[in-house]
Amino acid sequence: MSRAIPGALAAARAIVDGSLTAEALTRACLERIAAREPEIHAWTYLGGEAALAEARALDRQSGGGPLKGLPIAVKDLIDTGDMPTAYGSALYARHRPARDASCVALARSAGAIVLGKTVTTEFAYFEPGPTGNPHNPRHTPGGSSSGSAAAVADGMVPLAFGTQTAGSIIRPAAFCGCVGYKPTFGLLDVTGIRPFAVSLDTLGVLAADVADAAFFVSVLAGRPTLRVDDRDWDVPRIGCCRTPEWPAADAAMQGCLLDAADRLGRAGASVSEVVLPAPFDALGRAQWTVMAYEAARSVHPEMRSDPSGVSPKMRALAEAGAVMPAEDYMQAKELAVQAAQGLTAAMAGLDLLMVPAACGEAPEGLASTGDPLFNRGWTLLGNPAVAVPCGTGPKGLPLSVQLIGRRGGDCRLLAAAAWVERALRSTDA
């Protein structure tokens, strides 16, 4: 899919050298949205005229922050003081927060223009919104960062915020064919983001490529070393890992992973097969246990005051979590500790693991956002993950691999992911 706008880094450099204005870029985004939004439904709120006015004001200023003039999309789970924030729930249809979330405030301080709010599933769980996949709107874009992934993949905006509690950044990035980056748990501040499961909720980003994603997060985190656009990358050591969930991947996804391993090996990477230790067999179920237990508490105010306003899917999860024994929750947490210890040994001598990003192409229909099976365990462990497109499936929809780094090893993962992205693009048929 051709992009109607430049990527974030290219746009930022063009604004600095004067070959592009913030107003022109913002207007191009709004024109793309006007043309495609009636079919894609990625946005819940669009601040068009306000964004243009802000862009014109930025163009009149000399200097500026590293994100100066870059339009961004904010998932509607994240507070914005000047725009509605509904958390994907009819209960909050008229909700207007008092102030921006930390990540929004940081982005604005760096010069970004908040273009609007993008569709999220209800409270970041499984009840979907109206967004369609930009490659085929009859298919899901994934969730819960549905609108953010669709907007970036369709060229409506160069950067977007997403959040992940199970697979809510990686899966929609994979289904829509853009890059999704879920940092190490806690790397980015989540103040002002609606909690769902507090020991899992992770703020991340969606972008056109790895360098753009790394650039955005480097600014938000105040860590310039995360950038990968201004240096050479070492050839990575990759562990190709089928994971215990491998039988759930369809033939196209299985073929994509194995083909990617072959292509990366021919491009010069060291690629070896990795088998994960026994605790990983139950890690996906453990993530669900932790999520249900914590979500029951985060949505308890809504369940108590207006249960009819909560979707049946959300009610079922909250009810299951509310009666769950605390011992089950603690055992799930302990399993994660054991898995993390085993992962350290499994990744010895490697820079990253390469695993499926999803079960296959985006499923048809908008009643479900697809299965986060291949993402759950990594979110529970808190490891950084990057979804990198690597081709299309039999229905012509994107397929992606998921790259997993060591917890806290975001700099190395991003550099390796940029190498993988370039190698996969150069070996495309």
C-alpha positions, 0 to 999 in steps of 0.5 A: 500500500503506497503512503500518502505522507512521508514517514516521521523521520523524513518529515521531521528532517524536511520541516527542519530544512524548510522543504516541508511545512507543518501546515502542509503535512497536517493538511496532507494527513487531513486530506488522506483521512477525508478520502479514506475515513468513510471506509476505514473508520479509524477515528473517534475524534478529529481536531482538524481546524485546531490542528491546522491552526497549531501547525501554522503557529509552529511554522511561525516559530524558529527552532522547536522540539524533535517532533516539531510539526509531526501529526500524531494519533492518540488511542482513545484509551489515553487522556487528552485535555482538549479532546474527548476520551471515551475508552471505547465505552458508551459509559464515557461518551461525554467524558473530557479529561482535565489534562493530557496523559503524560505521553501526550504532554511529552509529545506536545512539548516536543512539538507534535500535533495531536491530530485526533483520537483513534478507535480502541476496543472497550477498555482495551479488551475484546469488544471491537469498534467499527474500524476496518483493515485498510487492506480490506475493510471487511477484515479486522485491523486487530485490537485493541489499538485498532484505529492507531494501526489502521491510520498509520498503515493507511498513511493517514498519520505518521505516528500513533500511540498504542497500548498492549495488555495481551497483544494490542500493539503487535497483533494490529500492526501485523494485521495492518502491515505497519511496524508496532513496537511494544517497549519493555514494561515500564519504559514509557510512563502510563500516567493518564492512560485508562488502566486495565491490568496494571502489571501488564499494561504497556504503552507503545507506538505504531509507525511506518518503519522501525526507525520512525518507531524508535525515534518517537519512543526515544523522544518520549523516553528521553533516551537518544540511544534508542534511535537507529537511523543515524548509525550502522547496525551489527549483523544480528544473532537470531533465534528462530522460535516456533513457540509452544503455540506453533500448531495454532499458526496457519500454514501461511504464518508458519511458512512466513516465519521459516521463509524469513529465517532462510532469507535473513540467514542468506543476508548474513545473519546468524540464525539458529533454532530455539526451543523454549523451556517447559514453563512457556507451555502454560504462559499464555494461560498465565497471562489470561489469569493475571489479566482477568484478576487485575481487570476485574478490579480496574472495571469494578467501578463500572460493574458496580454502578452500571453493569448494563453499560459494560459489554457481555465480553467485558462482563464475562472477564470481570466476573471470572476475575472477581471469583478467581482465587488469589492463589491462582493469580500468584501461581501465574506470577510465579510461572512468569518468573520461572519462564523469565529465568528459562528465557535468559538461558534460551537466549544466551548468545542471541540478540533476539528471538523471531516468533510469529506475530499472529496466527495468520492474516487478519480474520474476516469480519469485524465482530472479533479482533483476532487471537492474541495467542502469540503475544500473551506470554511476552507481554506477561514477561515484560519483554520488548517486542517489535512487529515487522512486516514480511510479506502477504498471505493467500488473501493478500493481507499482511503477515509479520514476524515478531521480534523479541528482545531481552527485558531492558534490551530495547536499544539492541532489539531496535537496532537488530529489528532495523537490520531485519526490516532492511534485509527482508525488504531487500530480499522481497520477491 
